[in-house]
Amino acid sequence: DAGVTQSPTHLIKTRGQQVTLRCSPKSGHDTVSWYQQALGQGPQFIFQYYEEEERQRGNFPDRFSGHQFPNYSSELNVNALLLGDSALYLCASSLVRAANYGYTFGSGTRLTVV
Amino acid sequence: GDSVTQMEGPVTLSEEAFLTINCTYTATGYPSLFWYVQYPGEGLQLLLKATKADDKGSNKGFEATYRKETTSFHLEKGSVQVSDSAVYFCALSGRGAQKLVFGQGTRLTINP
């Protein structure tokens, strides 16, 4: 049973560019959340998608946007990249009615902005 | 808002030593509590969880008890191994599939 799959694994972008990260949730899961983990820090919540709608949002600017598709997969888009956007981006999936039992994380996409 | 505070790292122990990593939280209501582990170059793996007061989560020799009176969820292991070297994150989640709020992480290194 495949867990959460993220692509690409590594990415280098130039300041001002735009980037799209992708996530396929664990089979049977219907909710996808995105987190940003700066080096040496704990993950910070970006937003969560359920039924193709943004359900919750953390304290991130509008440059960060997302989408969930009918097959529950998700994309994270970041526009006008800043050097400070360099981080590990983690996708986590869950079943909305059982989220209190834990989320399954992917291995992440390492984004470097130069 | 909700928050999680973990003991400062890094923590370095010898193999077979006893481990405690402290975690306290601030939250409204009755959150679920989690410990996640992150090995080098990887994402987070759920280590254990507790969903209500006095619950004890356990896995791979690790344990943590949900203490509502002290708002704590300390991680313990009786005898650590070199393979336990990783970064450990305490986290909470409110009811209704709420977001995870993480502590800053504690880097653990076990020497043979």
Chai-1 contact restraints between the chains, C-beta under 6 A:
chainA,res_idxA,chainB,res_idxB,connection_type,confidence,min_distance_angstrom,max_distance_angstrom,comment,restraint_id
A,G42,B,F89,contact,1.0,0.0,6.0,A-B,restraint_1
A,G42,B,F102,contact,1.0,0.0,6.0,A-B,restraint_2
A,G42,B,G103,contact,1.0,0.0,6.0,A-B,restraint_3
A,G42,B,Q104,contact,1.0,0.0,6.0,A-B,restraint_4
A,G42,B,G105,contact,1.0,0.0,6.0,A-B,restraint_5
A,P43,B,F102,contact,1.0,0.0,6.0,A-B,restraint_6
A,F45,B,K99,contact,1.0,0.0,6.0,A-B,restraint_7
A,Q56,B,K99,contact,1.0,0.0,6.0,A-B,restraint_8
A,L90,B,G43,contact,1.0,0.0,6.0,A-B,restraint_9
A,V96,B,A97,contact,1.0,0.0,6.0,A-B,restraint_10
A,A99,B,A97,contact,1.0,0.0,6.0,A-B,restraint_11
A,N100,B,S32,contact,1.0,0.0,6.0,A-B,restraint_12
A,N100,B,T51,contact,1.0,0.0,6.0,A-B,restraint_13
A,G102,B,L46,contact,1.0,0.0,6.0,A-B,restraint_14
A,G102,B,K49,contact,1.0,0.0,6.0,A-B,restraint_15
A,F105,B,G43,contact,1.0,0.0,6.0,A-B,restraint_16
A,F105,B,L44,contact,1.0,0.0,6.0,A-B,restraint_17
A,G106,B,G43,contact,1.0,0.0,6.0,A-B,restraint_18
A,S107,B,E42,contact,1.0,0.0,6.0,A-B,restraint_19
A,S107,B,G43,contact,1.0,0.0,6.0,A-B,restraint_20
A,G108,B,G43,contact,1.0,0.0,6.0,A-B,restraint_21
